[in-house]
Amino acid sequence: MPTPPERGQQQDPPPLEPIRVLRPRRTDALAELFREVPQESARYESVVMPRRLSGSEDETQELPPVPAYDGPRPFGSGPGLRRAAVVVGVSAAALIGFGCALLLPGRGDATAAPPPSAVPTPSAATTPAATDPDGPGTLREGASGPEVTDLQQRLLRIPDVYANGSTSGTYDPVLTEAVARFQVWYGIRGDESGVYGDDTRLALESRTG
């Protein structure tokens, strides 16, 4: 039995109890919704399953194992870099060979005519055709005769090659220098320097008629 509170003492309020609110569930409406869904399970048709492909799991081959990673490769060790280095090397060799092919033929034109002392002076003017590398009828220093005179007259028609030259019919050092100068100026390489051979004769006769 609770004791009455004394005078001057504040009375504690009664404890509050939780209030429960009951809401009706709408199960009837949910059941009504399910009944409205048409039952179409009977309309489904049977579908033929596709046949199994030629390769089965049993026939599948196992892939080769992946090699283990052994760290980064050093620079220049890859196949692409090696292929590029080979291509660069071949291209450089081709360019060097092409440049040499262009420069070597022009060296004969840039060389000056040799001094008379460097020109060989055979004792005999006529050399057998079989052993003469400049062809039959070759004239060189020491020769004489009407063929030498014809050579001197033809060289006089070429400007600045045999200026004020002699027509004595003697193949002297002055005529040798004139023939060598004509060969250098007109790019004649088939004969020896200062030797009037077949190539020099053809070039001179074509320019002097």
C-alpha positions as CSV (number, residue, x, y, z in Angstrom):
1,M,0.0,0.0,0.0
2,P,1.6,3.3,-1.1
3,T,2.3,5.8,1.6
4,P,0.9,9.3,1.1
5,P,3.6,11.9,0.3
6,E,4.6,14.1,3.0
7,R,4.0,17.8,2.9
8,G,6.6,19.8,1.0
9,Q,7.9,16.7,-0.8
10,Q,7.5,16.7,-4.6
11,Q,5.6,13.8,-5.9
12,D,7.1,11.8,-8.9
13,P,4.9,11.6,-12.0
14,P,3.7,8.1,-12.9
15,P,5.9,6.2,-15.4
16,L,4.9,6.3,-19.0
17,E,4.0,3.1,-20.7
18,P,4.7,2.5,-24.5
19,I,1.7,2.9,-26.6
20,R,1.2,0.2,-29.2
21,V,-0.8,1.1,-32.4
22,L,-2.3,-1.9,-34.1
23,R,-2.9,-1.5,-37.9
24,P,-4.9,-4.0,-39.8
25,R,-2.9,-5.8,-42.5
26,R,-4.2,-5.6,-46.1
27,T,-3.8,-9.3,-46.7
28,D,-7.1,-9.5,-48.4
29,A,-6.1,-7.0,-51.1
30,L,-2.8,-8.8,-51.7
31,A,-4.6,-12.1,-52.1
32,E,-7.0,-10.4,-54.5
33,L,-4.1,-9.1,-56.6
34,F,-2.6,-12.6,-56.9
35,R,-5.9,-14.0,-58.1
36,E,-6.1,-11.4,-60.8
37,V,-2.7,-12.5,-62.4
38,P,-3.5,-14.8,-65.3
39,Q,-2.2,-18.3,-65.1
40,E,-0.4,-18.7,-68.4
41,S,1.8,-21.6,-67.4
42,A,-0.1,-23.9,-69.7
43,R,0.7,-21.8,-72.8
44,Y,4.4,-22.4,-72.6
45,E,5.8,-24.4,-75.6
46,S,8.6,-26.9,-75.4
47,V,11.9,-25.7,-76.9
48,V,14.4,-28.0,-78.5
49,M,17.8,-27.6,-76.9
50,P,20.7,-27.0,-79.3
51,R,23.0,-29.9,-79.8
52,R,26.4,-29.8,-78.2
53,L,29.2,-28.4,-80.2
54,S,31.9,-30.5,-81.7
55,G,34.3,-29.7,-79.0
56,S,33.4,-30.9,-75.6
57,E,35.0,-30.2,-72.3
58,D,36.8,-33.6,-72.5
59,E,38.3,-32.7,-75.9
60,T,39.5,-29.2,-74.8
61,Q,43.3,-29.0,-75.0
62,E,45.1,-27.5,-72.1
63,L,46.8,-24.1,-72.8
64,P,50.6,-24.0,-72.4
65,P,51.7,-22.6,-69.1
66,V,52.6,-18.9,-69.0
67,P,56.3,-18.3,-68.5
68,A,57.3,-16.8,-65.2
69,Y,58.2,-13.1,-65.1
70,D,61.9,-12.8,-64.6
71,G,62.1,-9.0,-64.3
72,P,62.4,-6.2,-66.8
73,R,64.7,-6.9,-69.8
74,P,67.7,-4.7,-70.4
75,F,67.5,-2.0,-73.1
76,G,68.0,-3.4,-76.6
77,S,67.2,-7.0,-75.8
78,G,63.7,-7.1,-77.2
79,P,63.0,-8.7,-80.7
80,G,61.6,-5.4,-82.0
81,L,64.7,-3.5,-81.1
82,R,67.0,-6.1,-82.6
83,R,65.0,-6.0,-85.8
84,A,65.2,-2.2,-85.9
85,A,68.9,-2.3,-85.4
86,V,69.3,-4.7,-88.3
87,V,67.2,-2.5,-90.5
88,V,69.2,0.6,-89.6
89,G,72.5,-1.2,-90.2
90,V,71.4,-2.5,-93.6
91,S,70.2,1.0,-94.6
92,A,73.4,2.6,-93.5
93,A,75.5,0.1,-95.5
94,A,73.3,0.7,-98.6
95,L,73.7,4.5,-98.3
96,I,77.5,4.2,-97.9
97,G,77.8,1.9,-100.9
98,F,75.6,4.2,-103.0
99,G,77.7,7.3,-102.0
100,C,80.9,5.5,-102.9
101,A,79.5,4.5,-106.3
102,L,78.7,8.1,-107.0
103,L,82.1,9.5,-105.8
104,L,84.5,7.0,-107.3
105,P,83.7,7.5,-111.0
106,G,84.2,11.2,-110.6
107,R,87.7,10.9,-109.2
108,G,89.2,10.5,-112.6
109,D,87.8,13.9,-113.8
110,A,89.2,15.8,-110.7
111,T,92.7,14.5,-111.1
112,A,95.1,16.7,-112.9
113,A,97.1,15.6,-115.9
114,P,100.3,13.8,-114.9
115,P,103.6,15.5,-115.6
116,P,105.5,14.3,-118.6
117,S,108.0,12.5,-116.5
118,A,105.2,10.2,-115.1
119,V,104.0,9.2,-118.6
120,P,105.7,5.9,-119.7
121,T,107.9,6.3,-122.8
122,P,108.1,3.1,-124.7
123,S,110.9,2.7,-127.1
124,A,108.8,1.4,-129.9
125,A,105.7,3.3,-131.2
126,T,104.0,0.4,-132.6
127,T,102.8,-2.3,-130.2
128,P,101.1,-5.6,-131.2
129,A,97.3,-5.2,-131.1
130,A,96.9,-8.4,-129.1
131,T,99.0,-7.1,-126.2
132,D,98.0,-3.4,-126.3
133,P,95.2,-2.7,-123.8
134,D,94.3,0.6,-125.5
135,G,93.4,-1.1,-128.8
136,P,95.0,-1.4,-132.2
137,G,96.6,1.7,-133.7
138,T,97.4,3.2,-130.3
139,L,99.7,6.2,-130.3
140,R,101.8,7.2,-127.4
141,E,104.9,9.4,-126.6
142,G,107.8,8.6,-128.9
143,A,105.6,7.8,-132.0
144,S,105.8,9.7,-135.2
145,G,104.2,9.8,-138.6
146,P,101.1,11.1,-140.4
147,E,98.8,9.7,-137.8
148,V,100.5,11.8,-135.2
149,T,100.1,14.8,-137.4
150,D,96.4,14.1,-137.8
151,L,96.1,13.9,-134.0
152,Q,97.8,17.3,-133.6
153,Q,95.6,18.9,-136.1
154,R,92.4,17.6,-134.5
155,L,93.6,18.7,-131.1
156,L,94.1,22.3,-132.4
157,R,90.3,22.4,-133.1
158,I,89.5,21.8,-129.4
159,P,89.6,25.1,-127.5
160,D,92.4,25.4,-124.9
161,V,93.5,21.8,-125.2
162,Y,96.5,22.1,-127.6
163,A,96.8,25.9,-128.1
164,N,99.6,26.9,-130.4
165,G,100.7,23.3,-130.6
166,S,103.1,21.9,-133.2
167,T,102.1,19.7,-136.2
168,S,105.5,18.2,-136.7
169,G,104.2,14.7,-136.6
170,T,106.2,13.8,-133.4
171,Y,104.5,12.5,-130.2
172,D,106.4,14.7,-127.8
173,P,105.7,15.5,-124.1
174,V,103.6,18.6,-125.0
175,L,101.3,16.4,-127.1
176,T,101.1,13.8,-124.3
177,E,99.9,16.6,-121.9
178,A,97.4,17.8,-124.4
179,V,95.9,14.3,-124.9
180,A,95.8,13.8,-121.1
181,R,94.1,17.1,-120.7
182,F,91.5,16.2,-123.4
183,Q,90.8,12.9,-121.6
184,V,90.2,14.6,-118.2
185,W,88.0,17.4,-119.6
186,Y,85.8,15.1,-121.6
187,G,85.7,12.2,-119.1
188,I,87.5,9.6,-121.2
189,R,88.6,6.6,-119.0
190,G,89.1,3.8,-121.4
191,D,92.7,4.6,-122.3
192,E,95.8,5.4,-120.3
193,S,96.4,9.0,-119.4
194,G,98.2,10.7,-122.3
195,V,97.8,7.7,-124.7
196,Y,95.8,8.1,-127.9
197,G,93.8,4.8,-127.8
198,D,90.5,3.7,-129.3
199,D,88.3,5.5,-126.8
200,T,90.2,8.8,-127.0
201,R,90.3,8.5,-130.8
202,L,86.5,8.0,-131.0
203,A,85.8,10.9,-128.8
204,L,88.2,13.3,-130.6
205,E,87.0,12.3,-134.1
206,S,83.3,12.8,-133.1
207,R,84.1,16.3,-132.0
208,T,86.3,17.3,-134.9
209,G,84.4,15.7,-137.8
